[in-house]
Amino acid sequence: MNVELLIDSGLRACRNPAAAPAAEPYGSARAQVLSQAGFDAAEREIRQWPGYRATPLRRLPALARQLGVAAVLYKDEGARFALKSFKALGGAYAVYRLLEQAIMAHNGGQPVSVADVLAGRWRDVARQITVTCATDGNHGRSVAWGAQMFGCRCVIYIHATVSEGRRAAIARYGAEVVRVPGNYDDSVRHADSQAKANGWTVVSDTTYAGYRDIPIDVMHGYGVMSREVIADLGDTPPTHVFVQAGVGAFAASVAAAFWLAWGNRRPRLVVVEPIEADCHLRSAQAGAPVAVTGALDTIMAGLACGEVSPAAWEIVSGAARAFVALDDRYALDAVRLFANPQGGDPVIVSGETGAVGLAALLAAREHEALRTLLEIDAASRILLLGSEGDTDPDIYKSITGRSAAEVLA
Ligand SMILES: Cc1ncc(COP(=O)(O)O)c(C=O)c1O
């Protein structure tokens, strides 16, 4: 049943006509993309990185009361390493994996320890490798951070509308940052062609024809976040998880980790994206990936992607229960509400991309038809994934009128 709900020019939603029934097992086809073993390996490595600590899962009881649901939970990735987003887990892990393989090849196949790599034991091998990618900010920051931490070279491509603050944050980790014309998808193609010309390795968060192993490492790295949620909630899964999507790698990782852990009790996956870059919603309706072109102009910088990642789509296309596309107004309201909570809930610093789950929930409060479509009722326990904090402090201040430190004071 493909019910599209067109609420106004800034809000659209649809059920996923291809949603897998709750009882469907995760299955071997999906495990070819993301697997329990892949999540286990990433968790083992990342837990050993300096500064690793699980991010908080915040309870928002006052908000739950206002929304007429049983619980709202918020996984706060603003506290993820120094990078303030879950993205720290993916790009940097993929950089580690490719160095690990290069070192093993150099060392007759002997296993490599992350402690040795961090201590610089393989510095000469690492220095010969250059990693590159396109980014709208957070992924490039993770790749640059990983390259600096593990000792290889790094060149990052950003597109026309990536903010100066985001550029500077990547450069801080020692990467060469190059701005190229066009949108995010154009910069992905540019990074790929530069890598081919120079003998570099692309560490992308999105897959494309002939390229999927490294982005799969990225998605397994993201799984650390979901594993922390699973450890926290144990045998009480939420009924819904709202996940924001750019290329869909994050959504795929969350969907796979929860499906593997909770089986037929997994939460309903609601995929939320900007209306200007609603490639998931359109692809679901078409039954196959559909590209959205143009400037993809949205304040939700991390989600300004017009093309789904094909490997991620192999999971999201069946795992999602519904898709919501909304405009910036909803995201801005959500950032401000987190900064000014009512009824005693904790103050949360969430960037424009991080607050998208709450944005969809606020839209469902305004529009009963959306609430019904998302199957939200008084018993719902809703998990929001706060995928970033103030990753661009200037933009954050322009939205809330205060810096993160002032908001938290
Ligand atoms: C903070 C944040 N949240 C969510 C996403 C979406 O991730 P994906 O592109 O894998 O869908 C991004 C992507 O850059 C991001 O930066």
The ligand as a MOL file (V3000), in Angstrom:
LIG
                    3D

  0  0  0     0  0            999 V3000
M  V30 BEGIN CTAB
M  V30 COUNTS 16 16 0 0 0
M  V30 BEGIN ATOM
M  V30 1 C 25.2300 14.4890 11.3200 0
M  V30 2 C 24.7740 13.5880 10.2370 0
M  V30 3 N 23.6720 12.8540 10.4240 0
M  V30 4 C 23.2160 12.0060 9.4820 0
M  V30 5 C 23.8750 11.8900 8.2590 0
M  V30 6 C 23.3100 10.9630 7.2270 0
M  V30 7 O 24.1230 9.8890 6.9770 0
M  V30 8 P 24.0200 9.1430 5.5650 0
M  V30 9 O 24.5940 10.0630 4.5340 0
M  V30 10 O 24.7700 7.8990 5.7440 0
M  V30 11 O 22.5670 8.9270 5.2990 0
M  V30 12 C 25.0290 12.6430 8.0220 0
M  V30 13 C 25.7540 12.5380 6.7580 0
M  V30 14 O 26.7010 13.2320 6.4900 0
M  V30 15 C 25.4900 13.5150 9.0290 0
M  V30 16 O 26.5780 14.2700 8.8530 0
M  V30 END ATOM
M  V30 BEGIN BOND
M  V30 1 1 1 2
M  V30 2 1 2 3
M  V30 3 2 2 15
M  V30 4 2 3 4
M  V30 5 1 4 5
M  V30 6 1 5 6
M  V30 7 2 5 12
M  V30 8 1 6 7
M  V30 9 1 7 8
M  V30 10 2 8 9
M  V30 11 1 8 10
M  V30 12 1 8 11
M  V30 13 1 12 13
M  V30 14 1 12 15
M  V30 15 2 13 14
M  V30 16 1 15 16
M  V30 END BOND
M  V30 END CTAB
M  END
